[in-house]
Amino acid sequence: MSVLRIHPRDNVAVALAPVAAGERAVYARGQAVTALEEIPQGHKLALAPIAAGEAVIKYGYPIGRAKTDIAPGAWVHTHNLGTGLSEDVTAAAEVDASAPAPLPPRTFRGYRRPDASVGVRNEIWIVPTVGCVNGVAQALARAAEPYARGRVDGVYAWPHPYGCSQMGDDQAYTRRILCGLIRHPNAGGVLVLGLGCENSGISVLRDLLGGWDAERTAFLECQAAQDEQREGEALLRALIDRAAGDAREEIGAGELIVGLKCGGSDGLSGVTANPLVGRVADRLVAMGGTALLAEIPEMFGAEGVLFRRCADEAAARALPELVGDFKDYFVRHGQVVYENPSPGNKAGGITTLEEKSLGCVQKGGSAPVSDVLRYGEAVKKRGLCVLQTPGNDLVSTTALAAAGAQLILFTTGRGTPFGAPVPTLKIATNTALAGHKANWIDYSAGGLAQGGDWEQHTQALLQTVLDTASGALTRSERAGYRDLAIWKDGVTL
């Protein structure tokens, strides 16, 4: 079968492989359509006549409206399909607490921290409070790396341009993210590196932290130090000495917090990799774990899918409010909510934001939404949680890490090499990408487009998650690609 109709209500199908003009494409038993033109892989072709103004249906939901009459077999894309989104409409939510049936817990080998949190790495992190000390942080990381020994996985600095000249929520966002990183259990030790005159200095972060493990956390203010390099190295060596004795132990998968993200999506994202990740997320939730779904703008047009399955009244109130606030954020800045997909998304076959969003939310599986978190907040409840972030890959994955995710499942149809502060598993939507960028991709879901077995892929990806949590390195970790970005939303003084 060269094309796939995802839902019985759909009036378009997705090309699983390039379809030539004149080719007869079978999309269901006894049903076929002849392509009127060449259809690239991941793109859509019409299965029935679609009149101008009529809804185009994919995933069983409208993904926009036809700009012109569309004949059966025609290519459906930006030239004849437009968005149906409106900035003014946010649907109401409903409570549906039907959780997935519990599953016997699987285990991984992680690090149990004194505060009972669990890490999947034992790294030493240097967290600058302000961009002015980024160079010092990076120099300290280079100097301390040779001392890493025992079970210490490496020394990493997290440079960023913020921490001063910020106001209001913009400043609060930076502080929350930095505190989330300081607390993160993947770090066996953290050096908080300040300058001394910044708005978000060490004393401010200490107050926000409220408490910290003195054996795992050290603070250094560069202006107060006579030789910040020498003093910083001494603190790092002490952190390494303490962390070197940490040991992995058997831990239930219910302790995992897994971030869910997609980037460089294509027309197969919602057909292969995203639904596969959704199945793995459901398994983790059924074992008592947590799946953390981000990218609020990439829920626009698909909100109803999540709104119908809130675990309680609190989530049913908070989720529409969160989505509505993010729409207001776009409008306040004079932007339309549907200024998306990206050029790469369109080249891969995604036409409208509704289409992108309906594919995107499939990463969340089918579990009820147990909690809704604002940007910079940490996970409080287990289950499927929704986190406020923009769609930007680095900003979103940094927020997932700061919220407590020990690793991230990142689906992609076009590929990307970056790594977040925590292990980031790249899952290809198509076999060609997995072969072309084997140095970027950790798992290929492309076989699902050729009739691969869903249960086998679900078990295989779940095992990859557990192996990664137990210490297996991701491609981006092996390459040394580790970055972060903080959401900027305010005036710079």
Secondary structure, 3 states (H helix, E strand, C coil): CCEECCCCCCCEEEECCCECCCCEEEEECCEEEECCCCECCCCEEECCCECCCCEEEECCEEEEEECCCECCCCEECCCCEECCCCCCCCCCCCECCCCCCCCCCCEEEEEECCCCCEECCCEEEEEECCHHHHHHHHHHHHHHHHHCCCCCCCEEECCCCCCCCCCHHHHHHHHHHHHHHHHCCCEEEEEEEECCCCCCCHHHHHHHHCCCCCCCEEEEECCCCCCHHHHHHHHHHHHHHHHCCCCCEEEEHHHCEEEEEECCCCCCCCCCHHHHHHHHHHHHHHCCCEEEECCHHHHCCCHHHHHCCECCHHHHHHHHHHHHHHHHHHHHCCCCCCCCCCHHHHHCCCCCHHHHHHHHHHHHCCCCEEEEECCCCCCCCCEEEEECCCCCHHHHHHHHHHCCCCEEEEEECCCCCCCCCCCEEEEECCHHHHHHCCCCCCEECHHHHHCCCHHHHHHHHHHHHHHHHCCCCCHHHHHCCCCCCCCCCCCCC
